[in-house]
Amino acid sequence: MKLKTIPTISAISVYLIFTLLTFENNANSDGFTKLGFPFSFYVYSEGKLTDPTLAYGFGFSVRHFIIDMIILTIFVFLINFVANKWKKQI
């Protein structure tokens, strides 16, 4: 299957919009800063924690980032597949 430019850019744009919509920046108010869609690959907090084991999950998670990139790749191929099928029907 050949990837087309417009469906690919559209799929990546939609994915980035979802990432920005789910972004949380509450670290300054004893909350968390989370980045990533659907899995948070970056988590940070400046507040005091009642459970010190939570601090081990802070920072950049390579595993979640790779999973997010795999999901993005599948999404791009799916959008291109649908665009190619729709174009053939017209």
C-alpha positions, -999 to +999 in steps of 0.1 A: +000+000+000+013+034-010+011+061+017-004+094+005+008+127+019-025+143+028-041+114+047-008+108+065-004+145+076-041+145+086-037+113+107-006+127+125-023+161+130-054+144+146-030+123+168-011+154+179-044+172+187-055+143+209-021+144+226-024+181+233-060+178+245-050+151+270-019+171+282-020+180+319+003+206+334-006+206+371+029+200+386+031+235+401-001+229+421+008+195+437-005+177+406+011+159+378+025+169+344+015+142+319+022+140+282+012+113+258-018+098+241-031+071+248-003+062+272+015+089+292+051+086+282+062+116+304+051+121+340+064+146+365+054+161+398+069+187+421+045+181+450+049+159+481+038+124+476+022+102+503+033+071+485+071+072+477+068+043+452+050+067+428+082+086+422+097+056+404+072+061+375+083+097+369+102+108+339+103+096+304+090+061+297+106+046+265+082+017+266+051+039+266+066+061+239+073+032+216+037+019+222+024+053+213+045+054+181+032+019+172-004+031+177+003+062+156+018+041+128-012+018+128-035+048+128-016+063+098-019+030+078-056+027+087-064+063+076-044+057+043-062+024+038-096+040+043-086+069+020-075+045-007-107+025-005-129+057-005-110+071-035-115+038-055-153+040-049-156+074-064 
